[in-house]
Amino acid sequence: MLDIITIVDYLFQIYFYMIIVYVLMSWLPNLRESFIGELLGKLVEPYLSPFRRFIPPIAGMLDISPIIALIVLQFAERGVLAILMYLLV
C-alpha cells in the first residue's frame, strides 16, 4: 500500500525537476533544440502553457508562470498523496 504512495511521490518529484531543468534550459536556447530539450518540451509544455496564458510576463521579459506552476504542482501532489493515504491506509 505504501509502495503506491511512494511511487506517486517519486513521479511528482521527477516532474517537478523536469520543469526546473526545462526552465533553466531556456537560458541557453541551443539546449532546447537538442533531443533532450525537445523531449522535455513535449512533456512539460502541456502543463506550463495554461499558466502562461493567464500570467503575462513581468516587464515583457520575466516569465513567472513556471514558479506558479510549480507551486500548484506541489499542492496537487499533497492533495493526491492525502487522498491515497486516506484510501489505502
N, C-alpha and C positions, 0 to 999 in steps of 0.2 A: 504493500500500500504506500509506504513512504518512498518507495523507488519511483513511483509515478510523479510524486511531488518533486522529488529531486531532479528528475528528467525535465519536467516543465520549467523548473527554476533555471536549470542549465540552458535550456533553449531561449528563455527570455534574456539571460545574461549574454549569450552568444549574439543574439540580435542587437542588443544594446551596444556591444563592442563593434559590431558590423557598421552600425550607424556612425559611431565615433570615427572609425577608420575611413569611412566614406566621406565624412565631412572634412577630415584632415587631408584627404586626397584632393579636395577641391582647391587647396592652396597651391598644388602643383598640377596644373591641368593635364600635363602629359601622362600622369599616373591614371587619371580617369579614362584615358583612351586605351589603357592596357587591358589585357584579358581579365585580370582581377578587378580592375576598376569598372569594366562593363558588367561583369557578373554581380558585383556589389550593387551597382546601379539598378539592375533588374530586380534585385531582392529588396532594396531599401527605398527606392523612389516611389513605389506604390503607397508606402506608408507615409513618406515625407510630403508628397505632393498635396494632400488636403490641407496640411498645416501651412504650406507655402501659399496656397490660395487665399487663406484667411488672415495670415500675418504678413504684412508687407515688410520689405527690408527697411531698416532704420537708415535714414540719410541716403537711401538709394544703394547702399553698399553692404551694410551689416545684416546678414540674414540670421535672425534669432529663432526661426521656426524649428530647426533641429533641437534646440535646447528645450523648447516647449514639447516637442515630440518625445524627447527622452523622458521628460517628467511624466507625461501621460502614459508612456510605456511602463514606467515604474509603478504608477498607480494601478494600471491594468494587471501587472504581474502580481502585486499584492492582493488584488481582488480575486484573481483566478486561483492563487495559492490558498487564500482563505476559504474559498468555495470548495476546493479539492480537500482541504483538511477537514472541513465540516462533513463532506460526503464520505470520505474514506476512513476517517479515524473514529 
